Amino acid sequence: KKGVTDTCESITALRQNLAVMDDSCVKKALEITQSHTRKCNMLALQELVESVAQVKQVHSQVRMLLSTGDYIAALDMIDTTMEILRTELASVVSLKHLQQQLQEVKLNTARVIQNDFLTYILSDANMKAENFAGPESSARLALTPLVHGIIRSGLMQVTLQSYKTTVIEKAKKRVNDAITTSIDLLSSQPGFPTAAQVQAIDADPASKKKKQSTAIKQITLLELEHFLFLINQVFDSAFILLQTTCLCTTTLSDLVTSCTANAQAPPA
């Protein structure tokens, strides 16, 4: 009987010792592991929240970058955000719609870059020969980020076609304006074709010039001196546009080659 009692007392003491060890060693060690896991989960949640906040702010940040002319940074931000949505935030269901929204933002950004580019190169104030002088000219510095942005957006061919069409229309208008101005200046000079002479062309049944405009009919009737004056005015007006257009296209060619080479170069 005494042996049973001693055994029970030993078991009770052992249980007490195990409980003390469990409280002082095992539970505390388990708490350390749980604390580390909780810390990792909290850090992951913090990163997730920060990523969501970054995604939510991308629209306003892109607008700010575009307003300061930092086109490449705007495109980089959009691409980075789209990558975050595809990877880190792929499990966040509430952000699925942002992928489509960012695609629209990217398209709108490309249009803004394209419009800014065309506005710059079609402005008479910017298209001056002195603006293209030297490798660090104001035109080159202004066009470099625009050209880079257009290449990134894949709109270079469309943009240059629009530029070409507009320049041609601009040249036609300059020639027409120069002709109109010259005729106005010559109209008070002796020997300028009279209304009766112009009407005589219309009255001539054999004339092939009936369908021509009055200005063209007046030009065909000009004396040699007046005609040379008109041609000189037209050439002077067209030469300025042709000169700046040539400088602009040369600069654009250099920038496109440079930007394309940089885009294709492997990272260092």
Secondary structure, 3 states (H helix, E strand, C coil): CHHHHHHHHHHHHHHHHHHHHHHHHHHHHHHHHHHHHHHHHHHHHHHHHHHHHHHHCHHHHHHHHHHCCCHHHHHHHHHHHHHHHHCCCCCCHHHCCHHHHHHHHHHHHHHHHHHHHHHHHCCCCCCCHHHHCCCCCHHHHHHHHHHHHHHHHCCHHHHHHHHHHHHHHHHHHHHHHHHHHHHHHHCCCCCCCCHHHHHHHHHCCCCCCCCCCHHHHHHHCCCHHHHHHHHHHHHHHHHHHHHHHHHHHHHHHHHHHHHHHHHHCCCC
